[in-house]
Amino acid sequence: MGLIRDLIHAGGTGGLSWHVQAFHARKRWQPTLQLIDQFLAQVNPKSDHLLLIGGSAGWMMPPNWLARFKRIDAYDIDPLAPWLFDGQHGKRLKTQGIQVQHHRQDALAALPEILKEHPQACVWFDNVLGQHRFRVRDEARVEHELAQLKTTLKGRHWGSLHDVWSGPTDGRLLPAGLNVWSHHVMAKQGLEPAFSQKLLASVGAKDAWHDHLTSHVFAHNTHTTWMPWAFKPNYWHWLQAGWVSA
């Protein structure tokens, strides 16, 4: 029963239902994937070794980004992640001589040990930090642990793409127009109420939206990009991406 539960829910990170939804939503998510690709194209990692945290099946992973490394250590608690990731990206990466090693592990809990094991690697949190609140459910603890990351990662080249808010919309906007609503601001600007109200209004937000408690992942002076994600036709997320150079 434990294995079946893991396959279906993956410790609260989605599991089988996530993969089924992602497969059917690929076309709708494509504009956001293009924005992620544009963001990562501007990043200059100082290592050819990547620690990929929470990459799952790589649904939101631009192939061009993965191809910039010689070695990728991918950490995820989802037992389906290695097979689905390799099914999507494995052939191309293998052809390019890129070594991928999968680890079924809670990398957030073991991050200090993982960093010691791979002292030269850079780190990318792939749309995983915004799920921390749904796994832990203690808001004070979640905010503390996420805010602590920048201290744990001090001296390391690292970045993250994560949910900041999510909720229902009135469906007025089409995904084809997402480029219009991407924003490039300092992390501290993302904390301003006027900015958040602008973002929510731009996608026709209605009713109550979830705060994913990721507002303090980055230091205030970090350059970030905000991008909308049509997770479902009438249920959108605002994502924040940033990269920190040591």
TORNU-750751 format. One line per 8 residues: number of its first residue (from 1); their letters; for each residue x, y, z of N, C-alpha, C. Coordinates in nm, 4 decimals. Example, Ala and Ser with C-alpha at 12.3 -4.5 7.8 and 13.67 -1.06 7.14 Angstrom:
BEGIN
1 = as = 1.3190/-0.5690/0.7800/1.2300/-0.4500/0.7800/1.3200/-0.3300/0.7800 ~ 1.2850/-0.2250/0.7080/1.3670/-0.1060/0.7140/1.2900/0.0030/0.7870
***
This chain:
BEGIN
1 = mglirdli = 0.0821/-0.1209/0.0000/0.0000/0.0000/0.0000/0.0857/0.1262/0.0000 ~ 0.2020/0.1185/0.0692/0.2891/0.2356/0.0741/0.3420/0.2735/-0.0621 ~ 0.3793/0.1718/-0.1425/0.4304/0.1985/-0.2763/0.3223/0.2588/-0.3643 ~ 0.2003/0.2047/-0.3551/0.0894/0.2584/-0.4351/0.0618/0.4027/-0.3966 ~ 0.0636/0.4301/-0.2671/0.0407/0.5667/-0.2200/0.1490/0.6602/-0.2721 ~ 0.2729/0.6146/-0.2708/0.3833/0.6955/-0.3221/0.3668/0.7245/-0.4711 ~ 0.3265/0.6237/-0.5466/0.3081/0.6418/-0.6900/0.1979/0.7421/-0.7196 ~ 0.0928/0.7392/-0.6388/-0.0227/0.8258/-0.6651/0.0019/0.9676/-0.6156
9 = haggtggl = 0.0618/0.9813/-0.4967/0.0721/1.1134/-0.4338/0.2141/1.1689/-0.4251 ~ 0.3155/1.0840/-0.4278/0.4559/1.1260/-0.4195/0.4804/1.2227/-0.3038 ~ 0.4346/1.1821/-0.1863/0.4603/1.2624/-0.0669/0.3970/1.3993/-0.0678 ~ 0.2886/1.4149/-0.1427/0.2194/1.5430/-0.1488/0.2664/1.6339/-0.2597 ~ 0.3565/1.5869/-0.3465/0.4082/1.6711/-0.4551/0.3379/1.6470/-0.5884 ~ 0.2418/1.5546/-0.5904/0.1674/1.5369/-0.7143/0.1529/1.3930/-0.7577 ~ 0.2654/1.3267/-0.7813/0.2612/1.1876/-0.8208/0.1947/1.1645/-0.9554 ~ 0.1264/1.0518/-0.9653/0.0676/1.0107/-1.0927/-0.0302/1.1136/-1.1466
17 = swhvqafh = -0.1127/1.1715/-1.0600/-0.2110/1.2700/-1.1068/-0.1424/1.3909/-1.1694 ~ -0.0276/1.4314/-1.1120/0.0493/1.5426/-1.1668/0.0995/1.5095/-1.3067 ~ 0.1525/1.3897/-1.3233/0.2079/1.3523/-1.4533/0.0996/1.3415/-1.5607 ~ -0.0153/1.2882/-1.5237/-0.1261/1.2789/-1.6203/-0.1715/1.4183/-1.6615 ~ -0.1850/1.5065/-1.5636/-0.2278/1.6434/-1.5944/-0.1231/1.7144/-1.6791 ~ 0.0041/1.6986/-1.6436/0.1106/1.7649/-1.7183/0.1151/1.7176/-1.8631 ~ 0.0959/1.5891/-1.8835/0.0974/1.5346/-2.0196/-0.0115/1.5984/-2.1048 ~ -0.1300/1.6112/-2.0496/-0.2426/1.6659/-2.1266/-0.2373/1.8184/-2.1369
25 = arkrwqpt = -0.1593/1.8838/-2.0501/-0.1534/2.0297/-2.0501/-0.0320/2.0846/-2.1246 ~ 0.0447/1.9976/-2.1902/0.1704/2.0411/-2.2516/0.1513/2.1598/-2.3463 ~ 0.0494/2.1581/-2.4274/0.0280/2.2669/-2.5233/-0.0042/2.3964/-2.4509 ~ -0.0900/2.3893/-2.3488/-0.1268/2.5097/-2.2745/-0.0087/2.5652/-2.1965 ~ 0.0812/2.4781/-2.1519/0.1967/2.5225/-2.0733/0.3124/2.5714/-2.1599 ~ 0.3073/2.5490/-2.2882/0.4201/2.5808/-2.3745/0.4642/2.7266/-2.3661 ~ 0.3725/2.8251/-2.3636/0.4181/2.9647/-2.3515/0.4984/2.9914/-2.2248 ~ 0.4591/2.9287/-2.1132/0.5362/2.9464/-1.9900/0.6718/2.8783/-2.0009
33 = lqlidqfl = 0.6754/2.7615/-2.0622/0.8038/2.6933/-2.0830/0.8969/2.7796/-2.1670 ~ 0.8430/2.8515/-2.2644/0.9251/2.9411/-2.3461/0.9813/3.0554/-2.2614 ~ 0.9015/3.1060/-2.1673/0.9507/3.2115/-2.0781/1.0613/3.1583/-1.9868 ~ 1.0449/3.0355/-1.9387/1.1492/2.9739/-1.8562/1.2771/2.9569/-1.9369 ~ 1.2618/2.9131/-2.0607/1.3770/2.8963/-2.1496/1.4485/3.0287/-2.1706 ~ 1.3725/3.1362/-2.1918/1.4311/3.2690/-2.2109/1.5067/3.3132/-2.0863 ~ 1.4486/3.2871/-1.9699/1.5166/3.3247/-1.8459/1.6478/3.2485/-1.8302 ~ 1.6435/3.1171/-1.8457/1.7625/3.0355/-1.8237/1.8699/3.0595/-1.9290
41 = aqvnpksd = 1.8301/3.1059/-2.0469/1.9285/3.1365/-2.1505/2.0193/3.2515/-2.1090 ~ 1.9716/3.3351/-2.0138/2.0504/3.4487/-1.9662/2.1395/3.4122/-1.8472 ~ 2.1237/3.2914/-1.7965/2.2014/3.2471/-1.6804/2.3354/3.1906/-1.7269 ~ 2.4391/3.2241/-1.6529/2.5722/3.1751/-1.6856/2.6251/3.0893/-1.5713 ~ 2.5894/2.9600/-1.5684/2.6363/2.8742/-1.4592/2.7874/2.8584/-1.4636 ~ 2.8502/2.8618/-1.3465/2.9956/2.8538/-1.3388/3.0450/2.7110/-1.3181 ~ 2.9573/2.6155/-1.3349/2.9945/2.4754/-1.3212/2.9238/2.3955/-1.4291 ~ 2.9867/2.2873/-1.4724/2.9213/2.1988/-1.5684/2.8531/2.0813/-1.4980
49 = hllliggs = 2.8368/2.0952/-1.3667/2.7696/1.9942/-1.2845/2.6472/2.0589/-1.2202 ~ 2.5292/2.0025/-1.2429/2.4038/2.0583/-1.1924/2.3393/1.9643/-1.0925 ~ 2.3009/2.0193/-0.9771/2.2127/1.9501/-0.8843/2.0718/1.9979/-0.9150 ~ 1.9900/1.9111/-0.9704/1.8534/1.9435/-1.0104/1.7597/1.8942/-0.9014 ~ 1.7000/1.9890/-0.8296/1.6173/1.9553/-0.7142/1.4697/1.9631/-0.7528 ~ 1.4004/1.8503/-0.7424/1.2569/1.8474/-0.7698/1.2214/1.8582/-0.9162 ~ 1.3079/1.8080/-1.0022/1.2830/1.8205/-1.1457/1.1702/1.7333/-1.1966 ~ 1.1275/1.6362/-1.1152/1.0186/1.5469/-1.1521/1.0479/1.4830/-1.2880
57 = agwmmppn = 0.9505/1.4861/-1.3776/0.9696/1.4273/-1.5107/1.0290/1.5269/-1.6087 ~ 1.0614/1.6465/-1.5598/1.1177/1.7480/-1.6482/1.0146/1.8135/-1.7380 ~ 0.8887/1.8151/-1.6932/0.7842/1.8769/-1.7749/0.8118/2.0253/-1.7987 ~ 0.8703/2.0930/-1.6994/0.8972/2.2366/-1.7095/1.0455/2.2650/-1.7297 ~ 1.1179/2.1682/-1.7845/1.2612/2.1821/-1.8038/1.2941/2.2049/-1.9504 ~ 1.3477/2.3230/-1.9868/1.3908/2.3460/-2.1246/1.5103/2.2571/-2.1593 ~ 1.5054/2.1826/-2.2681/1.6175/2.0955/-2.3061/1.7486/2.1708/-2.3230 ~ 1.7414/2.2953/-2.3703/1.8645/2.3727/-2.3916/1.9391/2.3971/-2.2608
65 = wlarfkri = 1.8657/2.4140/-2.1521/1.9279/2.4353/-2.0218/1.9997/2.3091/-1.9757 ~ 1.9339/2.1959/-1.9852/1.9948/2.0698/-1.9424/2.1200/2.0390/-2.0226 ~ 2.1199/2.0773/-2.1497/2.2322/2.0458/-2.2387/2.3570/2.1277/-2.2085 ~ 2.3485/2.2223/-2.1173/2.4641/2.3061/-2.0841/2.5563/2.2399/-1.9824 ~ 2.5170/2.1220/-1.9319/2.5945/2.0563/-1.8270/2.6523/1.9239/-1.8766 ~ 2.7577/1.8812/-1.8106/2.8159/1.7510/-1.8404/2.7630/1.6429/-1.7465 ~ 2.7214/1.6853/-1.6291/2.6683/1.5902/-1.5303/2.5489/1.6545/-1.4593 ~ 2.4436/1.5763/-1.4430/2.3240/1.6217/-1.3723/2.2894/1.5179/-1.2662
73 = daydidpl = 2.2844/1.5610/-1.1411/2.2336/1.4769/-1.0331/2.0936/1.5266/-1.0005 ~ 1.9928/1.4437/-1.0302/1.8531/1.4829/-1.0148/1.7951/1.4197/-0.8891 ~ 1.7390/1.5043/-0.8011/1.6826/1.4588/-0.6738/1.5318/1.4803/-0.6733 ~ 1.4566/1.3750/-0.6418/1.3111/1.3863/-0.6340/1.2589/1.2727/-0.5477 ~ 1.1484/1.2979/-0.4769/1.0896/1.1925/-0.3939/0.9905/1.1073/-0.4723 ~ 0.9577/1.1475/-0.5930/0.8602/1.0774/-0.6760/0.9246/0.9540/-0.7394 ~ 0.8727/0.8333/-0.7116/0.9342/0.7127/-0.7693/0.9193/0.7037/-0.9206 ~ 0.8269/0.7799/-0.9790/0.8087/0.7780/-1.1241/0.9039/0.8736/-1.1960
81 = apwlfdgq = 0.9633/0.9666/-1.1224/1.0422/1.0729/-1.1851/1.1565/1.0223/-1.2729 ~ 1.2379/0.9276/-1.2273/1.3515/0.8859/-1.3119/1.3091/0.8320/-1.4484 ~ 1.2088/0.7473/-1.4500/1.1662/0.6868/-1.5751/1.1018/0.7889/-1.6694 ~ 1.0196/0.8755/-1.6149/0.9531/0.9746/-1.6991/1.0508/1.0824/-1.7457 ~ 1.1435/1.1214/-1.6579/1.2457/1.2190/-1.6964/1.3319/1.1630/-1.8091 ~ 1.3762/1.0392/-1.7930/1.4595/0.9784/-1.8970/1.3811/0.9594/-2.0261 ~ 1.2504/0.9336/-2.0135/1.1684/0.9192/-2.1333/1.1579/1.0480/-2.2123 ~ 1.1584/1.1614/-2.1401/1.1468/1.2915/-2.2074/1.2810/1.3464/-2.2536
89 = hgkrlktq = 1.3822/1.3325/-2.1687/1.5095/1.4003/-2.1933/1.6291/1.3067/-2.2103 ~ 1.6133/1.1814/-2.1690/1.7282/1.0931/-2.1609/1.8002/1.0688/-2.2914 ~ 1.7275/1.0442/-2.3982/1.7903/1.0121/-2.5260/1.8772/1.1272/-2.5748 ~ 1.8237/1.2479/-2.5690/1.9007/1.3636/-2.6159/2.0235/1.3860/-2.5291 ~ 2.0072/1.3762/-2.3972/2.1200/1.3987/-2.3070/2.2279/1.2921/-2.3262 ~ 2.1859/1.1687/-2.3431/2.2824/1.0610/-2.3645/2.3587/1.0811/-2.4942 ~ 2.2879/1.1244/-2.5989/2.3520/1.1502/-2.7283/2.4594/1.2574/-2.7157 ~ 2.4364/1.3544/-2.6265/2.5308/1.4636/-2.6074/2.6371/1.4311/-2.5029
97 = giqvqhhr = 2.6358/1.3097/-2.4533/2.7372/1.2685/-2.3571/2.7165/1.3217/-2.2173 ~ 2.5931/1.3595/-2.1845/2.5631/1.4152/-2.0522/2.5207/1.3038/-1.9584 ~ 2.5872/1.2945/-1.8455/2.5598/1.1898/-1.7473/2.4498/1.2361/-1.6523 ~ 2.3437/1.1555/-1.6385/2.2341/1.1863/-1.5470/2.2255/1.0771/-1.4409 ~ 2.2305/1.1189/-1.3159/2.2170/1.0258/-1.2041/2.0934/1.0650/-1.1240 ~ 2.0010/0.9703/-1.1076/1.8781/0.9976/-1.0331/1.8915/0.9519/-0.8882 ~ 1.8339/1.0321/-0.7973/1.8348/1.0014/-0.6553/1.6933/1.0180/-0.6021 ~ 1.6386/0.9155/-0.5414/1.5088/0.9300/-0.4760/1.5336/0.9728/-0.3327
105 = qdalaalp = 1.5193/1.1025/-0.3100/1.5589/1.1590/-0.1806/1.4905/1.2933/-0.1613 ~ 1.4589/1.3259/-0.0375/1.4078/1.4580/-0.0042/1.5276/1.5521/0.0055 ~ 1.5578/1.6185/-0.1044/1.6792/1.6997/-0.1110/1.6707/1.8236/-0.0235 ~ 1.5518/1.8742/0.0029/1.5410/1.9908/0.0906/1.5814/1.9543/0.2328 ~ 1.5421/1.8355/0.2768/1.5769/1.7930/0.4118/1.7258/1.7606/0.4235 ~ 1.7846/1.7103/0.3153/1.9244/1.6656/0.3184/2.0182/1.7618/0.2464 ~ 1.9739/1.8850/0.2211/2.0515/1.9757/0.1375/2.1940/2.0005/0.1871 ~ 2.2181/2.0273/0.3146/2.3573/2.0504/0.3577/2.4494/1.9332/0.3249
113 = eilkehpq = 2.4009/1.8111/0.3452/2.4820/1.6932/0.3162/2.5060/1.6775/0.1664 ~ 2.4038/1.7055/0.0856/2.4173/1.6949/-0.0602/2.5171/1.7971/-0.1118 ~ 2.5133/1.9171/-0.0578/2.6078/2.0211/-0.0999/2.7515/1.9824/-0.0653 ~ 2.7714/1.9218/0.0509/2.9055/1.8775/0.0886/2.9551/1.7680/-0.0046 ~ 2.8629/1.6831/-0.0472/2.8995/1.5722/-0.1354/2.9384/1.6214/-0.2746 ~ 2.8801/1.7346/-0.3155/2.9056/1.7906/-0.4488/2.9477/1.9370/-0.4349 ~ 3.0692/1.9629/-0.3896/3.1101/2.0996/-0.3552/3.1221/2.1957/-0.4729 ~ 3.1347/2.1458/-0.5953/3.1542/2.2340/-0.7103/3.0273/2.2535/-0.7936
121 = acvwfdnv = 2.9224/2.1834/-0.7612/2.8017/2.1865/-0.8443/2.7184/2.3113/-0.8181 ~ 2.6502/2.3574/-0.9231/2.5493/2.4607/-0.9050/2.4140/2.3928/-0.8827 ~ 2.3151/2.4699/-0.8393/2.1887/2.4120/-0.7933/2.0717/2.4821/-0.8614 ~ 1.9734/2.4028/-0.9048/1.8491/2.4585/-0.9595/1.7304/2.3883/-0.8951 ~ 1.6445/2.4678/-0.8292/1.5211/2.4169/-0.7709/1.4113/2.4336/-0.8762 ~ 1.3632/2.3219/-0.9266/1.2722/2.3251/-1.0409/1.1259/2.3175/-0.9971 ~ 1.0687/2.4341/-0.9720/0.9260/2.4421/-0.9402/0.8883/2.3501/-0.8244 ~ 0.9727/2.3499/-0.7230/0.9515/2.2607/-0.6084/0.9321/2.3363/-0.4773
129 = lgqhrfrv = 0.9930/2.4530/-0.4610/0.9869/2.5221/-0.3325/0.8459/2.5672/-0.2976 ~ 0.7670/2.5973/-0.3983/0.6294/2.6397/-0.3740/0.5400/2.5290/-0.3230 ~ 0.5867/2.4045/-0.3309/0.5090/2.2912/-0.2802/0.5408/2.2591/-0.1348 ~ 0.6433/2.3260/-0.0819/0.6896/2.2927/0.0532/0.5791/2.3124/0.1567 ~ 0.4994/2.4147/0.1404/0.3944/2.4436/0.2387/0.2872/2.3342/0.2413 ~ 0.2656/2.2660/0.1295/0.1640/2.1625/0.1238/0.2149/2.0297/0.1805 ~ 0.3463/2.0171/0.1899/0.4040/1.8967/0.2507/0.4212/1.9150/0.4014 ~ 0.4647/2.0338/0.4425/0.4951/2.0571/0.5840/0.3723/2.1050/0.6610
137 = rdearveh = 0.2981/2.2002/0.6020/0.1727/2.2522/0.6562/0.1873/2.3381/0.7818 ~ 0.3070/2.3583/0.8291/0.3325/2.4514/0.9389/0.3881/2.5781/0.8741 ~ 0.3059/2.6828/0.8632/0.3443/2.7996/0.7847/0.4692/2.8677/0.8383 ~ 0.4797/2.8809/0.9691/0.5971/2.9459/1.0269/0.7240/2.8674/0.9942 ~ 0.7152/2.7368/1.0055/0.8312/2.6523/0.9748/0.8672/2.6626/0.8256 ~ 0.7663/2.6592/0.7387/0.7908/2.6675/0.5945/0.8615/2.7976/0.5593 ~ 0.8093/2.9091/0.6093/0.8706/3.0383/0.5781/1.0138/3.0446/0.6281 ~ 1.0383/2.9915/0.7471/1.1746/2.9930/0.8020/1.2678/2.9077/0.7168
145 = elaqlktt = 1.2244/2.7870/0.6813/1.3110/2.6967/0.6059/1.3410/2.7505/0.4667 ~ 1.2409/2.8095/0.4015/1.2639/2.8636/0.2679/1.3522/2.9882/0.2730 ~ 1.3318/3.0727/0.3728/1.4157/3.1920/0.3865/1.5593/3.1555/0.4213 ~ 1.5781/3.0411/0.4871/1.7110/2.9972/0.5295/1.7947/2.9466/0.4125 ~ 1.7304/2.9139/0.3011/1.8023/2.8550/0.1879/1.9181/2.9434/0.1409 ~ 1.8957/3.0740/0.1346/2.0012/3.1621/0.0831/2.1237/3.1630/0.1738 ~ 2.1045/3.1296/0.3004/2.2187/3.1162/0.3910/2.2871/2.9815/0.3699 ~ 2.2090/2.8774/0.3585/2.2638/2.7436/0.3337/2.3432/2.7399/0.2041
153 = lkgrhwgs = 2.2962/2.8163/0.1040/2.3568/2.8136/-0.0291/2.4594/2.9253/-0.0502 ~ 2.4938/2.9961/0.0546/2.5893/3.1063/0.0416/2.7217/3.0556/-0.0162 ~ 2.7711/3.1260/-0.1168/2.8934/3.0874/-0.1842/2.8719/2.9943/-0.3013 ~ 2.7490/2.9556/-0.3225/2.7141/2.8607/-0.4295/2.6397/2.9353/-0.5406 ~ 2.6575/2.8925/-0.6648/2.5753/2.9419/-0.7746/2.4465/2.8596/-0.7754 ~ 2.3326/2.9285/-0.7625/2.2069/2.8554/-0.7521/2.0910/2.9419/-0.8015 ~ 1.9821/2.8742/-0.8313/1.8629/2.9457/-0.8749/1.7386/2.8645/-0.8473 ~ 1.6250/2.9284/-0.8668/1.4984/2.8609/-0.8414/1.3884/2.9193/-0.9292
161 = lhdvwsgp = 1.2988/2.8323/-0.9687/1.1694/2.8703/-1.0251/1.0659/2.8141/-0.9295 ~ 0.9753/2.8991/-0.8813/0.8785/2.8503/-0.7830/0.7484/2.9296/-0.7876 ~ 0.6428/2.8660/-0.7391/0.5139/2.9332/-0.7243/0.5239/3.0388/-0.6153 ~ 0.4612/3.1525/-0.6409/0.4436/3.2526/-0.5357/0.2964/3.2600/-0.4964 ~ 0.2086/3.2677/-0.5948/0.0640/3.2660/-0.5699/-0.0030/3.1760/-0.6724 ~ -0.1210/3.1280/-0.6373/-0.2020/3.0522/-0.7321/-0.3483/3.0660/-0.6951 ~ -0.4341/3.0626/-0.7992/-0.5761/3.0746/-0.7703/-0.6609/3.0842/-0.8954 ~ -0.7916/3.0961/-0.8772/-0.8849/3.0986/-0.9911/-0.8814/3.2320/-1.0655
169 = tdgrllpa = -0.9084/3.2246/-1.1946/-0.9145/3.3439/-1.2788/-1.0480/3.3452/-1.3528 ~ -1.0763/3.4573/-1.4155/-1.2023/3.4680/-1.4895/-1.1885/3.4196/-1.6334 ~ -1.0695/3.3704/-1.6703/-1.0504/3.3119/-1.8015/-1.0455/3.4103/-1.9160 ~ -1.0196/3.5377/-1.8870/-1.0251/3.6386/-1.9935/-0.9044/3.6361/-2.0864 ~ -0.7917/3.5805/-2.0378/-0.6682/3.5879/-2.1155/-0.6332/3.4537/-2.1768 ~ -0.5726/3.4574/-2.2931/-0.5279/3.3361/-2.3600/-0.3790/3.3152/-2.3339 ~ -0.3338/3.1917/-2.3215/-0.1914/3.1642/-2.2967/-0.0988/3.2253/-2.4006 ~ -0.1465/3.2442/-2.5230/-0.0613/3.2996/-2.6285/-0.0101/3.4387/-2.5931
177 = glnvwshh = -0.0769/3.5056/-2.4997/-0.0353/3.6411/-2.4646/0.0523/3.6499/-2.3417 ~ 0.1071/3.5373/-2.2962/0.1801/3.5386/-2.1698/0.3005/3.6310/-2.1707 ~ 0.3688/3.6436/-2.2840/0.4881/3.7290/-2.2878/0.4585/3.8715/-2.2449 ~ 0.3379/3.9149/-2.2677/0.2990/4.0518/-2.2324/0.3050/4.0722/-2.0823 ~ 0.2827/3.9643/-2.0052/0.2710/3.9804/-1.8604/0.3919/3.9288/-1.7823 ~ 0.5018/3.9009/-1.8470/0.6221/3.8663/-1.7714/0.6890/3.9949/-1.7233 ~ 0.7493/3.9902/-1.6052/0.8063/4.1097/-1.5425/0.9473/4.0803/-1.4927 ~ 1.0356/4.1785/-1.5030/1.1735/4.1663/-1.4571/1.1955/4.2726/-1.3491
185 = vmakqgle = 1.2043/4.2279/-1.2245/1.2141/4.3205/-1.1116/1.3103/4.2649/-1.0076 ~ 1.3546/4.3513/-0.9178/1.4319/4.3062/-0.8026/1.3391/4.2318/-0.7073 ~ 1.3930/4.1382/-0.6327/1.3109/4.0575/-0.5429/1.2322/4.1432/-0.4450 ~ 1.2914/4.2539/-0.3984/1.2214/4.3377/-0.3008/1.0969/4.4025/-0.3603 ~ 1.0969/4.4262/-0.4931/0.9789/4.4840/-0.5567/0.8625/4.3864/-0.5576 ~ 0.8941/4.2577/-0.5590/0.7890/4.1579/-0.5575/0.7126/4.1527/-0.4270 ~ 0.7655/4.2154/-0.3232/0.6989/4.2179/-0.1933/0.6029/4.3356/-0.1799 ~ 0.6037/4.4262/-0.2758/0.5186/4.5455/-0.2677/0.3745/4.5116/-0.3037
193 = pafsqkll = 0.2785/4.5511/-0.2189/0.1373/4.5198/-0.2457/0.0892/4.5684/-0.3822 ~ 0.1359/4.6857/-0.4246/0.0908/4.7381/-0.5536/0.1345/4.6477/-0.6692 ~ 0.2543/4.5895/-0.6557/0.3037/4.4997/-0.7595/0.2210/4.3717/-0.7644 ~ 0.1960/4.3122/-0.6482/0.1175/4.1892/-0.6456/-0.0239/4.2131/-0.6965 ~ -0.0826/4.3259/-0.6628/-0.2174/4.3567/-0.7112/-0.2189/4.3717/-0.8627 ~ -0.1133/4.4303/-0.9180/-0.1026/4.4444/-1.0632/-0.0961/4.3082/-1.1305 ~ -0.0149/4.2182/-1.0742/-0.0013/4.0857/-1.1334/-0.1332/4.0092/-1.1283 ~ -0.1988/4.0131/-1.0145/-0.3233/3.9393/-1.0000/-0.4317/3.9947/-1.0924
201 = asvgakda = -0.4385/4.1257/-1.1015/-0.5391/4.1861/-1.1891/-0.5140/4.1526/-1.3352 ~ -0.3871/4.1401/-1.3732/-0.3538/4.1178/-1.5138/-0.4005/3.9825/-1.5645 ~ -0.4173/3.8854/-1.4751/-0.4655/3.7541/-1.5182/-0.6103/3.7299/-1.4773 ~ -0.6788/3.8364/-1.4362/-0.8194/3.8229/-1.4010/-0.8425/3.7394/-1.2775 ~ -0.7561/3.7568/-1.1752/-0.7701/3.6785/-1.0521/-0.9028/3.7081/-0.9837 ~ -0.9613/3.6034/-0.9281/-1.0861/3.6215/-0.8534/-1.0849/3.5289/-0.7320 ~ -1.1706/3.5589/-0.6377/-1.1807/3.4812/-0.5140/-1.0455/3.4805/-0.4413 ~ -1.0238/3.3824/-0.3562/-0.9012/3.3783/-0.2748/-0.7902/3.3040/-0.3483
209 = whdhltsh = -0.6696/3.3611/-0.3421/-0.5517/3.2959/-0.3997/-0.4640/3.2424/-0.2874 ~ -0.3913/3.1343/-0.3165/-0.2989/3.0749/-0.2199/-0.1647/3.1474/-0.2239 ~ -0.1106/3.1741/-0.1071/0.0257/3.2241/-0.0926/0.1142/3.1030/-0.0658 ~ 0.2134/3.0794/-0.1519/0.2986/2.9615/-0.1382/0.4162/2.9840/-0.0429 ~ 0.4228/3.1016/0.0202/0.5206/3.1315/0.1255/0.6646/3.1333/0.0753 ~ 0.6818/3.1692/-0.0509/0.8166/3.1715/-0.1103/0.8710/3.3142/-0.1268 ~ 0.8068/3.4108/-0.0670/0.8425/3.5509/-0.0916/0.9840/3.5869/-0.0494 ~ 1.0419/3.5095/0.0436/1.1748/3.5448/0.0953/1.2805/3.4403/0.0583
217 = vfahntht = 1.2559/3.3645/-0.0474/1.3575/3.2702/-0.0944/1.4828/3.3451/-0.1377 ~ 1.4644/3.4554/-0.2117/1.5778/3.5327/-0.2625/1.6055/3.6548/-0.1751 ~ 1.7313/3.6946/-0.1706/1.7677/3.8207/-0.1065/1.7043/3.9361/-0.1834 ~ 1.6813/4.0469/-0.1161/1.6078/4.1593/-0.1753/1.6714/4.2138/-0.3018 ~ 1.8027/4.2020/-0.3150/1.8703/4.2610/-0.4312/1.8866/4.1623/-0.5467 ~ 1.8187/4.0498/-0.5417/1.8278/3.9504/-0.6486/1.7404/3.9910/-0.7660 ~ 1.7939/3.9858/-0.8864/1.7144/4.0113/-1.0066/1.6239/3.8904/-1.0322 ~ 1.4965/3.9147/-1.0491/1.4018/3.8056/-1.0684/1.3126/3.8317/-1.1897
225 = twmpwafk = 1.2584/3.7252/-1.2409/1.1601/3.7322/-1.3485/1.0325/3.6649/-1.3003 ~ 0.9214/3.7332/-1.3199/0.7905/3.6793/-1.2830/0.7176/3.6408/-1.4109 ~ 0.6548/3.5254/-1.4088/0.5851/3.4780/-1.5280/0.4559/3.4065/-1.4897 ~ 0.3499/3.4282/-1.5642/0.2243/3.3584/-1.5366/0.2250/3.2192/-1.5957 ~ 0.1487/3.1314/-1.5326/0.1419/2.9917/-1.5743/-0.0034/2.9489/-1.5730 ~ -0.0574/2.9184/-1.6903/-0.1968/2.8725/-1.7015/-0.2033/2.7254/-1.6605 ~ -0.1927/2.7014/-1.5317/-0.1879/2.5644/-1.4801/-0.3117/2.4865/-1.5249 ~ -0.4263/2.5470/-1.5112/-0.5513/2.4989/-1.5672/-0.6147/2.6157/-1.6425
233 = pnywhwlq = -0.7114/2.5909/-1.7283/-0.7690/2.7019/-1.8064/-0.8161/2.8192/-1.7207 ~ -0.8737/2.7913/-1.6052/-0.9237/2.8980/-1.5184/-0.8596/2.8945/-1.3798 ~ -0.7383/2.8401/-1.3731/-0.6645/2.8375/-1.2465/-0.5174/2.8587/-1.2796 ~ -0.4670/2.9779/-1.2450/-0.3329/3.0179/-1.2860/-0.2404/3.0309/-1.1647 ~ -0.1105/3.0301/-1.1950/-0.0063/3.0546/-1.0958/0.0785/3.1732/-1.1431 ~ 0.1334/3.2466/-1.0455/0.2437/3.3376/-1.0757/0.3720/3.2741/-1.0246 ~ 0.4685/3.2595/-1.1153/0.5979/3.1996/-1.0837/0.7049/3.3077/-1.0741 ~ 0.8009/3.2848/-0.9876/0.9177/3.3728/-0.9759/1.0420/3.2902/-1.0043
241 = agwvsa = 1.1288/3.3449/-1.0883/1.2567/3.2800/-1.1204/1.3706/3.3754/-1.0871 ~ 1.4771/3.3210/-1.0347/1.5948/3.4024/-1.0058/1.7199/3.3171/-1.0043 ~ 1.8331/3.3814/-1.0230/1.9622/3.3123/-1.0196/2.0592/3.3936/-0.9363 ~ 2.1315/3.3248/-0.8473/2.2251/3.3893/-0.7565/2.3660/3.3438/-0.7901 ~ 2.4521/3.4381/-0.8230/2.5932/3.4092/-0.8488/2.6730/3.4383/-0.7234 ~ 2.7549/3.3438/-0.6841/2.8302/3.3588/-0.5580/2.9214/3.4812/-0.5623
***
